[in-house]
Amino acid sequence: METAYFVPWKGKNFRTTRALILSESAYSWTGADGKIYTPKVSHPNDSICWWIKNFENVPKRGYFISMNRALCGTETPTSLGMTEAWNEYAYTIFVQGTVGFGARIRPSKEQWEDAKRHFRALIEEIRPTRVIVTGKDMWNRHMEGCDGPHLSDDLQAYRLKDGSLVWCLAVPHPSNTKQGFRWELVGESIRKFRSEKLPLRD
């Protein structure tokens, strides 16, 4: 299998927390110079750093606006607060490469299938114990290969090759504030998920 396109962000405390945040996809966009830009392999890292730096200077909507609020537990997180919050996690993008131009483009069937293979390889490599899956459409697609315990529709586990369990929690997509994402509730769900005593093996 070819190498995944995106290189995950790994916060400095990830080795202790073993918590991974998974977003669905990335798209190409028009820059201020009028040129079209495509996400680089470093896009997970670039995105987190850019949003921490520019949180106060952009419209208050979108994926990272909502996630920063949820992770920090406040509507107006500081740069220090966001830095400390993301240092608790690894972060990556499920669908590899760009889905096309613009935020409303959906991944193709082939991209979804390719993404599942890469995700499975990723969790074998970095071995998280908790994964926050941000988006129910992605959840319904990637959990097709989930072969561990199912505690509920939104809480299930993968079983790694050595029998270790990787627990996954589904939350609404952070850009979908009209369809279920409330940063206060999602933040509470994430904190509860991280503190729950879940078995690490069957």
Residue frames as qw, qx, qy, qz and C-alpha x, y, z in Angstrom:
[[0.000, 0.888, 0.459, 0.000, 0.00, 0.00, 0.00],
 [0.384, 0.567, -0.041, 0.728, 1.32, 3.44, -0.86],
 [0.313, -0.173, -0.490, 0.795, 2.26, 5.88, 1.88],
 [0.021, -0.824, -0.543, 0.162, -0.46, 8.12, 3.29],
 [0.326, 0.701, 0.131, 0.620, -0.40, 11.72, 2.03],
 [0.272, -0.843, 0.069, -0.458, -0.88, 13.62, 5.30],
 [0.485, 0.137, -0.660, 0.557, 1.61, 13.63, 8.18],
 [0.463, -0.729, -0.500, -0.064, -0.27, 13.83, 11.50],
 [0.105, -0.718, 0.324, -0.607, 0.21, 16.60, 14.03],
 [0.731, -0.294, -0.573, 0.226, 1.45, 15.13, 17.32],
 [0.292, -0.870, 0.096, -0.385, 1.13, 17.36, 20.38],
 [0.214, 0.562, -0.702, 0.381, 3.96, 17.16, 22.89],
 [0.462, -0.243, 0.671, -0.527, 1.76, 15.28, 25.39],
 [0.792, 0.168, -0.319, -0.492, 0.35, 12.74, 22.92],
 [0.495, 0.241, -0.823, 0.136, 2.62, 9.93, 24.14],
 [0.075, -0.007, 0.756, -0.650, 0.93, 10.26, 27.53],
 [0.532, 0.225, 0.279, -0.767, -2.66, 10.97, 26.51],
 [0.228, 0.041, 0.915, 0.329, -2.77, 8.68, 23.41],
 [0.367, 0.656, 0.523, -0.401, -5.73, 10.75, 22.14],
 [0.264, 0.022, 0.592, 0.761, -6.25, 11.36, 18.41],
 [0.402, 0.602, 0.291, -0.626, -8.63, 13.79, 16.70],
 [0.384, 0.126, 0.762, 0.506, -9.73, 12.77, 13.21],
 [0.368, 0.554, 0.086, -0.742, -11.23, 15.20, 10.71],
 [0.795, 0.408, 0.427, -0.140, -12.83, 14.16, 7.44],
 [0.698, 0.428, 0.334, 0.466, -11.11, 15.80, 4.49],
 [0.214, -0.615, 0.091, 0.754, -9.27, 18.80, 3.08],
 [0.557, 0.713, 0.411, 0.115, -9.87, 20.83, -0.06],
 [0.484, 0.138, 0.176, 0.846, -8.03, 23.22, -2.36],
 [0.052, -0.861, -0.390, 0.322, -8.67, 26.96, -2.05],
 [0.419, 0.736, 0.098, 0.523, -7.95, 30.34, -3.62],
 [0.551, -0.335, -0.273, 0.714, -5.29, 32.38, -1.84],
 [0.024, -0.836, -0.184, 0.516, -5.19, 36.14, -1.40],
 [0.131, -0.483, 0.521, 0.691, -2.99, 36.29, -4.52],
 [0.685, 0.406, -0.106, -0.595, -5.71, 34.63, -6.62],
 [0.357, 0.361, -0.850, -0.142, -3.77, 31.39, -7.04],
 [0.890, -0.243, -0.182, -0.340, -5.25, 27.99, -6.24],
 [0.049, -0.551, 0.776, -0.302, -3.53, 26.18, -3.38],
 [0.837, -0.102, -0.502, -0.192, -3.63, 22.48, -2.54],
 [0.693, -0.673, 0.214, -0.146, -3.11, 21.12, 0.99],
 [0.312, 0.615, -0.712, 0.130, 0.47, 20.07, 1.68],
 [0.698, -0.095, -0.701, 0.116, 1.48, 16.89, 3.46],
 [0.272, -0.036, -0.564, 0.779, 1.98, 19.11, 6.52],
 [0.289, -0.483, -0.345, -0.752, -1.64, 20.39, 6.37],
 [0.634, -0.583, -0.508, 0.024, -2.67, 18.97, 9.80],
 [0.554, -0.348, -0.222, 0.723, 0.20, 20.82, 11.50],
 [0.156, 0.196, 0.217, 0.944, -0.18, 23.93, 9.32],
 [0.344, -0.596, -0.508, -0.518, -3.91, 24.17, 10.09],
 [0.609, -0.621, -0.429, 0.246, -3.55, 23.96, 13.85],
 [0.477, -0.245, -0.067, 0.842, -0.73, 26.52, 13.95],
 [0.043, 0.320, 0.347, 0.881, -2.58, 28.94, 11.63],
 [0.420, -0.647, -0.502, -0.390, -5.82, 28.82, 13.57],
 [0.593, -0.546, -0.355, 0.473, -4.12, 29.32, 16.92],
 [0.360, -0.123, 0.075, 0.922, -2.38, 32.38, 15.52],
 [0.096, -0.155, -0.368, -0.912, -5.41, 33.80, 13.69],
 [0.129, -0.471, -0.864, 0.123, -8.39, 32.76, 15.83],
 [0.037, -0.646, -0.395, 0.652, -9.29, 36.33, 16.79],
 [0.062, 0.486, -0.294, -0.821, -9.00, 37.69, 13.24],
 [0.128, -0.042, -0.843, -0.521, -11.33, 35.39, 11.27],
 [0.614, -0.265, -0.229, -0.707, -15.12, 34.88, 11.03],
 [0.344, -0.305, 0.759, -0.461, -16.32, 32.94, 14.06],
 [0.899, 0.151, 0.188, -0.365, -17.45, 29.80, 12.30],
 [0.639, 0.536, -0.546, -0.076, -15.92, 26.67, 10.81],
 [0.883, -0.062, -0.452, 0.111, -14.13, 23.50, 11.87],
 [0.567, 0.097, -0.471, 0.669, -11.26, 24.92, 13.92],
 [0.246, -0.434, 0.155, -0.853, -13.30, 27.71, 15.48],
 [0.812, -0.344, -0.152, -0.447, -15.73, 25.12, 16.87],
 [0.879, -0.043, -0.409, 0.240, -13.05, 22.60, 17.85],
 [0.320, 0.331, -0.419, 0.783, -10.92, 25.20, 19.63],
 [0.466, -0.428, 0.134, -0.763, -13.94, 26.24, 21.68],
 [0.912, -0.224, -0.247, -0.238, -14.84, 22.63, 22.49],
 [0.790, 0.093, -0.435, 0.423, -11.31, 21.62, 23.49],
 [0.230, 0.282, -0.374, 0.853, -10.71, 24.76, 25.56],
 [0.244, -0.551, -0.761, 0.242, -14.19, 24.91, 27.09],
 [0.045, -0.649, -0.222, 0.726, -14.72, 28.57, 26.28],
 [0.523, 0.777, 0.350, 0.020, -16.10, 30.70, 23.45],
 [0.251, 0.934, -0.223, 0.125, -13.02, 32.92, 23.47],
 [0.909, -0.250, 0.026, 0.332, -9.95, 30.71, 23.91],
 [0.113, -0.896, 0.341, 0.261, -6.53, 32.32, 24.19],
 [0.605, 0.596, -0.526, -0.045, -3.53, 31.39, 22.07],
 [0.060, -0.435, 0.834, -0.334, -1.94, 29.78, 25.13],
 [0.677, 0.020, 0.550, -0.489, -5.12, 27.86, 25.90],
 [0.839, 0.458, -0.082, -0.281, -5.40, 26.54, 22.35],
 [0.388, 0.600, -0.692, 0.098, -1.72, 25.58, 22.28],
 [0.281, -0.297, 0.816, -0.409, -2.07, 23.66, 25.54],
 [0.787, 0.187, 0.349, -0.472, -5.27, 21.98, 24.34],
 [0.797, 0.517, -0.258, -0.178, -3.84, 20.74, 21.02],
 [0.146, 0.583, -0.777, 0.186, -0.70, 19.53, 22.76],
 [0.610, -0.149, 0.661, -0.411, -2.93, 16.88, 24.36],
 [0.821, 0.383, 0.349, -0.239, -3.72, 15.32, 20.97],
 [0.309, -0.096, 0.688, 0.650, -2.51, 13.94, 17.73],
 [0.491, 0.616, 0.259, -0.559, -4.55, 15.22, 14.79],
 [0.208, -0.163, 0.740, 0.618, -4.91, 14.08, 11.22],
 [0.557, 0.340, -0.108, -0.750, -7.22, 14.00, 8.21],
 [0.755, 0.073, 0.635, -0.150, -9.04, 10.81, 7.19],
 [0.745, 0.615, 0.246, 0.077, -9.31, 11.27, 3.39],
 [0.612, -0.349, 0.280, 0.652, -5.84, 11.63, 1.89],
 [0.297, 0.154, 0.435, 0.836, -4.95, 14.56, -0.39],
 [0.250, 0.193, 0.088, -0.945, -7.51, 17.07, -1.64],
 [0.428, 0.431, 0.782, -0.141, -11.13, 16.30, -2.46],
 [0.341, 0.608, 0.486, 0.528, -11.15, 19.14, -4.99],
 [0.149, 0.251, -0.059, 0.955, -11.78, 22.88, -5.02],
 [0.406, -0.415, -0.050, -0.812, -13.99, 24.32, -2.31],
 [0.254, -0.231, 0.753, -0.562, -15.46, 23.26, 1.02],
 [0.745, 0.123, 0.267, -0.599, -18.62, 21.64, -0.34],
 [0.608, 0.383, -0.651, -0.243, -16.89, 18.95, -2.42],
 [0.856, -0.326, 0.304, -0.262, -17.51, 15.44, -1.08],
 [0.259, -0.462, 0.823, 0.204, -14.94, 12.64, -1.20],
 [0.656, 0.243, -0.534, -0.474, -15.32, 10.08, -3.97],
 [0.960, -0.199, -0.006, -0.197, -16.09, 6.42, -3.27],
 [0.820, 0.301, -0.312, 0.374, -12.47, 5.57, -4.11],
 [0.103, 0.596, -0.412, 0.681, -11.18, 8.20, -1.67],
 [0.707, -0.466, 0.210, -0.488, -13.35, 6.82, 1.14],
 [0.995, -0.015, -0.100, 0.024, -12.08, 3.28, 0.51],
 [0.611, 0.462, -0.353, 0.538, -8.46, 4.41, 0.32],
 [0.207, -0.653, 0.324, -0.653, -8.87, 6.42, 3.53],
 [0.878, -0.384, 0.062, -0.280, -10.05, 3.39, 5.53],
 [0.917, 0.141, -0.206, 0.311, -6.88, 1.46, 4.64],
 [0.355, 0.536, -0.319, 0.697, -4.62, 4.34, 5.61],
 [0.483, -0.624, 0.192, -0.583, -6.48, 4.93, 8.88],
 [0.966, -0.248, -0.056, -0.051, -6.07, 1.32, 9.90],
 [0.766, 0.271, -0.236, 0.533, -2.34, 1.51, 9.18],
 [0.030, 0.668, -0.227, 0.708, -2.08, 4.80, 11.09],
 [0.667, -0.590, 0.158, -0.426, -3.59, 3.51, 14.32],
 [0.969, -0.068, -0.109, 0.211, -1.33, 0.46, 14.18],
 [0.579, 0.440, -0.210, 0.654, 1.64, 2.84, 13.88],
 [0.001, 0.511, -0.288, 0.810, 0.86, 5.57, 16.45],
 [0.447, -0.258, -0.834, 0.196, -1.33, 3.43, 18.74],
 [0.294, -0.355, 0.168, -0.871, -3.86, 5.85, 20.19],
 [0.024, -0.212, -0.930, 0.298, -6.21, 4.54, 22.87],
 [0.232, 0.682, 0.519, -0.460, -8.89, 7.17, 22.14],
 [0.217, 0.141, 0.510, 0.820, -10.02, 8.65, 18.80],
 [0.264, 0.593, 0.399, -0.648, -12.49, 11.53, 18.48],
 [0.322, 0.276, 0.712, 0.560, -14.14, 11.19, 15.07],
 [0.118, 0.478, 0.203, -0.846, -15.47, 14.60, 14.04],
 [0.450, 0.275, -0.384, -0.758, -18.30, 13.92, 11.61],
 [0.722, 0.046, 0.589, -0.359, -21.03, 11.31, 11.46],
 [0.788, 0.553, -0.143, -0.231, -20.69, 10.70, 7.69],
 [0.310, 0.606, -0.718, 0.144, -17.03, 9.82, 8.15],
 [0.441, -0.280, 0.741, -0.423, -17.95, 7.74, 11.20],
 [0.845, 0.231, 0.307, -0.373, -20.48, 5.68, 9.29],
 [0.740, 0.591, -0.315, -0.064, -17.91, 4.98, 6.58],
 [0.247, 0.587, -0.728, 0.254, -14.74, 4.26, 8.56],
 [0.506, -0.292, 0.669, -0.458, -16.46, 2.18, 11.24],
 [0.882, 0.238, -0.215, -0.345, -17.42, -0.42, 8.62],
 [0.688, 0.343, -0.604, 0.211, -14.10, -2.08, 9.45],
 [0.308, -0.556, 0.516, -0.575, -14.45, -1.76, 13.22],
 [0.738, 0.004, -0.667, -0.101, -13.91, -5.20, 14.73],
 [0.191, 0.101, -0.729, 0.650, -13.80, -4.48, 18.47],
 [0.042, -0.493, -0.783, 0.377, -16.54, -3.99, 21.07],
 [0.090, -0.473, -0.359, -0.800, -19.56, -1.79, 20.31],
 [0.112, -0.272, -0.683, 0.669, -20.85, -0.03, 23.42],
 [0.319, 0.689, 0.414, -0.502, -23.26, 2.24, 21.53],
 [0.622, 0.704, 0.292, 0.182, -23.86, 3.69, 18.06],
 [0.203, 0.934, -0.166, 0.244, -21.35, 6.43, 18.86],
 [0.333, -0.711, 0.605, -0.133, -18.80, 4.50, 20.94],
 [0.985, 0.171, 0.006, -0.028, -16.98, 1.58, 19.34],
 [0.428, -0.701, 0.521, 0.232, -13.49, 0.13, 19.18],
 [0.700, 0.543, -0.457, -0.079, -10.95, -1.16, 16.70],
 [0.874, -0.396, 0.257, 0.111, -8.84, -4.16, 17.64],
 [0.181, 0.794, -0.553, -0.176, -5.15, -3.81, 16.75],
 [0.732, 0.313, -0.600, -0.077, -3.08, -6.79, 15.57],
 [0.279, 0.222, -0.804, 0.476, -1.80, -7.44, 19.10],
 [0.355, -0.505, -0.786, 0.047, -5.32, -7.37, 20.58],
 [0.138, -0.284, -0.319, 0.894, -5.16, -3.81, 21.97],
 [0.157, 0.743, 0.647, 0.066, -8.35, -1.76, 21.66],
 [0.158, 0.013, 0.096, 0.983, -8.63, 1.71, 20.14],
 [0.094, 0.636, 0.703, -0.305, -11.86, 3.36, 21.32],
 [0.125, 0.208, 0.380, 0.892, -13.60, 5.77, 18.96],
 [0.099, 0.598, 0.569, -0.556, -16.20, 8.40, 19.83],
 [0.236, 0.483, 0.540, 0.647, -18.38, 10.01, 17.15],
 [0.011, -0.600, -0.334, 0.727, -19.31, 13.69, 17.45],
 [0.488, 0.801, 0.344, -0.045, -21.14, 15.91, 14.91],
 [0.611, 0.373, 0.126, 0.687, -19.04, 17.70, 12.30],
 [0.318, -0.485, -0.275, 0.767, -17.75, 20.97, 13.83],
 [0.001, -0.018, 0.330, 0.944, -18.84, 22.99, 10.77],
 [0.317, -0.407, -0.729, -0.450, -22.41, 21.73, 11.20],
 [0.026, 0.026, 0.561, -0.827, -23.65, 23.96, 14.00],
 [0.569, 0.013, -0.098, -0.816, -27.14, 23.87, 12.48],
 [0.839, 0.011, -0.454, -0.299, -27.20, 20.06, 12.61],
 [0.888, -0.368, -0.274, 0.017, -26.00, 19.18, 16.06],
 [0.645, 0.122, -0.342, 0.673, -22.55, 20.56, 16.87],
 [0.331, -0.903, -0.048, -0.269, -22.68, 22.55, 20.09],
 [0.453, 0.546, -0.560, 0.428, -19.19, 23.23, 21.31],
 [0.412, -0.497, 0.503, -0.574, -20.17, 23.14, 25.00],
 [0.921, -0.073, 0.218, -0.314, -21.78, 19.68, 24.69],
 [0.853, 0.420, -0.278, 0.140, -19.07, 18.28, 22.43],
 [0.152, 0.638, -0.578, 0.485, -16.38, 19.52, 24.80],
 [0.633, -0.367, 0.482, -0.482, -18.11, 17.77, 27.70],
 [0.973, 0.160, 0.023, -0.162, -18.44, 14.57, 25.64],
 [0.643, 0.561, -0.440, 0.281, -14.74, 14.61, 24.76],
 [0.111, -0.575, 0.613, -0.530, -13.66, 15.17, 28.36],
 [0.814, -0.191, 0.363, -0.412, -15.94, 12.38, 29.58],
 [0.923, 0.350, -0.156, -0.032, -14.69, 10.04, 26.86],
 [0.436, 0.610, -0.546, 0.374, -11.08, 10.67, 27.77],
 [0.260, -0.465, 0.631, -0.564, -11.70, 10.02, 31.47],
 [0.903, -0.084, -0.007, -0.421, -13.88, 6.89, 31.07],
 [0.405, -0.421, 0.812, 0.003, -12.42, 3.59, 32.23],
 [0.843, 0.389, -0.124, -0.350, -12.63, 1.57, 29.00],
 [0.879, -0.212, 0.383, 0.190, -10.88, -1.78, 28.56],
 [0.094, 0.756, -0.503, -0.409, -7.63, -1.61, 26.62],
 [0.140, 0.206, -0.928, -0.277, -7.94, -5.25, 25.55],
 [0.709, -0.198, -0.422, -0.530, -10.86, -7.65, 25.04]]
